[in-house]
Amino acid sequence: MKIGIPKALMYYFYYPFWKTLFESLGFEVVTSDDTSKSILDIGVKEAVAEICLPMKVYTGHVLNLLEKGVDYIYVPRFVSLRKGIFMCPKFMGLPDMIKGLFDRIEDKILTHHIVSKTLDISEFHNYTIFIEKFGIGKKDLKKALAKAREEWLKFRRLNKEGYDINELLTSNKPQKYDGDITIGLLGYVYNVYDRFVNMDIFSVFRRLNVKVVTFDMMDEKVIYKNLRNFGKNMFWEFTNMLLGTAYEFMKRDDIDGIIHLTAFGCGPDSILEPFLTIDSEKNKKPFMTIRIDEQTGESHVITRVEAFTDLIRMKKYKAEEKAKGVV
């Protein structure tokens, strides 16, 4: 039996878990192709017009998997990853949205609720639907979940050591990249790591000799510690994590500037961005937003990143010269 996993949204955070889980249960895992113009175009055409870019991309990946003849397409319903804090409503309604877009697809959508106390989604209660649906024994399911958890934790340890997610997912020998300046790149994993959507922004940074630090490279304890300064958390968990990471970036002397990579039409980001803009100015940390949509061109991203990093280098150079007593 073939289980299809779209290379979009939370694929960039949980794929090692999902791949290990389904393969341990005896299924063949099939992923959609990398995001391309054709996948984006068909997603834009078929998705709800008002939906955000990542959801349009996801729709294209679902159609790509249908063409591959999979038996099921895995579309989990992410509800909560921390007590009292929820996911974006689009994630909670994602299975219903996909089912509503296409005729006769309901039987192909494999879905279930994910409600967890932490980012670790291996809790047994989330997957009991597999027992009845596939005739899997409880013991076998628990064993598969334990193995999947082990692989995901290994992936997360390497990620937190500074390896970016694409390096970990696509390379047998992942490597870290350094640079003469360091940028804190804020953005959800599906915006930061989808090379087509963001015009391969990591390649731009590497060509410019820029080291990049992302929220997924941060320890959750550090992120949540920064959030204690707020009387009330935001409603959406990954938005909270970006906010907590942003305040860590603003405090750190080794972070020379911050870029917020966001998709047009993202509701949570529209609330997050004013905090970033105002407080980065208070903390005298260079800050820029790059907003992407289906019309964004490569030159737009490259030009803005080049200009931003040039200004940071000039500022850093002048500060170093001043420290040396050179006028």
C-alpha positions, 0 to 999 in steps of 0.5 A, a space after each residue: 500500500 502506498 501512502 503519499 506525503 505532500 512535500 509542503 507545509 509540515 513536511 519540512 518539520 515532521 517528514 522523518 517521523 512520518 516516513 519512519 512510522 509508515 515504513 515501520 507499519 509496512 507501507 510504501 511512502 511516496 512523496 510528491 515532487 519538489 515544488 515547481 512552476 507546474 505544481 504551483 500553477 495547478 495549486 493556484 488554479 484549483 485552490 480557494 482564491 483567497 487562501 494563503 500561498 502555502 495552502 495553494 502550494 499544498 493543493 498542487 502537491 496533493 494533485 501531484 500525488 494523485 497522478 502518482 497513483 497512491 492509495 492514500 494521501 496523508 493529510 493530518 489535522 494539526 489542532 494543538 502542539 501545546 496546552 491551550 495554544 492552537 495551530 492556524 485555523 487553515 491547518 485545522 481545516 486542511 483535510 476538509 478543504 482538500 476534500 471540498 476542492 475535488 470530487 471523489 477524493 474523500 476515500 483517498 485522504 488519510 487523516 486524524 487529529 494531532 493534539 499534543 503537549 509538545 512538538 513531539 507528536 508521537 503520543 499513541 492516542 493520536 494514531 488509534 485510528 490506524 488500528 481499525 483502518 489498517 488492522 494494525 495491532 496496538 503493540 505494533 503501532 506503539 513500536 512503530 511510533 517509538 521508532 519514528 520518535 527516535 528518528 525525529 529526535 535525531 533529526 531535531 538534534 542535528 537541526 538544533 546543531 545548526 544544520 538546515 532542514 533541506 541539508 538534513 532531508 536531501 543530503 547523505 552528508 549534510 554540512 553547515 555553512 558559515 559566513 562573515 555576517 549572521 542573519 536570523 531568518 524568521 519564517 515558518 518552515 514551509 516558507 523558509 525551506 521550500 526552495 522554489 517558493 522562496 527563490 532558493 534564498 539559502 543559495 543567495 545567502 551562501 553566495 553572499 557569505 552569510 551564515 543563517 540561523 532559523 527558528 527551528 535551530 533554536 532550543 524550545 526552552 530558549 524560545 519559551 523563556 522569551 515568551 514569558 515576557 508576554 502576559 498572553 501568548 498568541 493563539 498559534 503555536 508556530 507564530 509564538 515560536 517565531 516571536 520567541 526566536 525573534 526576541 532571542 535574535 534581538 538580544 544576541 550580539 552574534 546576530 547582525 540582522 533579522 529577516 522575516 520571510 512571510 507569505 502574502 495573506 498569512 493572518 498570523 504573520 500580519 499580527 506578528 509583524 508589528 511586534 518585530 518591526 517596533 521591537 527590532 527598532 527599539 533593540 537597534 537590530 537591522 530588520 527587513 520583511 520579505 513577502 512572497 506570493 505566486 507572483 514573486 520573482 527571483 530578482 526581487 528576493 536577490 536584490 533585497 537580500 543583497 542590499 540588506 546584507 551590504 548595509 549590515 556589512 557597512 555598519 559592522 565594518 564601521 563599528 570595528 574601525 571605531 573600536 580600533 580607533 580608526 576614524 
